[in-house]
Amino acid sequence: MIGKLEVPAKYRHHSIAAKMPELNPDENIWPIMRDNWLSNRIFTSHDNIIDLCCKAWNRLVDQPWRIMTIGRRKWACES
């Protein structure tokens, strides 16, 4: 038993270290947005930052193939 979670004997519990991008593909979204659409800019205001981040997000959403490559891990597909 782990805390209040009852884990069947055939499963083992492994703690995952915080901020491990290889285990959490969401960690890789910000660097891709920053490197492709948000770098080398001068932000003029808070609203300007929000606006440009929303535009970068929408560009990413319009590229599902890029989103798939962010989450793809070679080791996760191997048996």
N, C-alpha and C positions, 0 to 999 in steps of 0.2 A: 504494500500500500504506500502511495506517495501522497502525503497530506491526507485529503479526503477522497482522493481518486483511487479506486481499486483497479489495479492493473493486472490483467491475466498473466500467469506465470510464463507464457511463451514470449512475452514482450519484455524488453529491457528499457529502462529510462536513461536517457543521456541528457545532461544539461548542455545547452548551447550557449556559447559565449556571446555577449552582447555585440552588436554591430559586426556581424560576420557576413559580408556581402555574398560570399560564395554559398551561403545557406539561405539568405534572404534576398532574392533578386530585387525587391523594392528599394534596397539600399543603393542600387546602381542607377536608378532613374534620375536623381538629381545631378550627378556628374555628367550624364549624357545631355541633359537639358542645358546645363551650364556651359559645357564645352561646345555645343552646337549653336545655341541661340542666345545665351545670356552673357557670354564673356566679352571683354573689351567694349563695354558700354559705360556710359555715364548716366546714372540714374538721377533724375531731376527732383523727384519727390517720392513719397511713400506710394501714392497712387500710381505713379509711373512704374515703380517696381512691381506692384500687383498686376498692372496691365500687361507688362512685358512677360511676367511669369505665366499669366493666363494664356497669352499668345503662344509661348513656348510649349505649354502643356497641350494646347489644341493642335499644334503642329505634330507633337508626339502621338497624340490620339489618332491623327490622320494617317499614321504610318504603322499599321498593325504588325507588319513584318519586323520593324525595329523593336517593337514591344516584345515580340516572340523571341528575338535574339537576346534581349536583356535577361529574360527568364530561363533561357536554355542553358543547361549544364550537361556537358558530355558525360560526367561521372554519374549523373542521375539516370541516364538512359542505358547504362551498362548493367549487365546482370552479374 
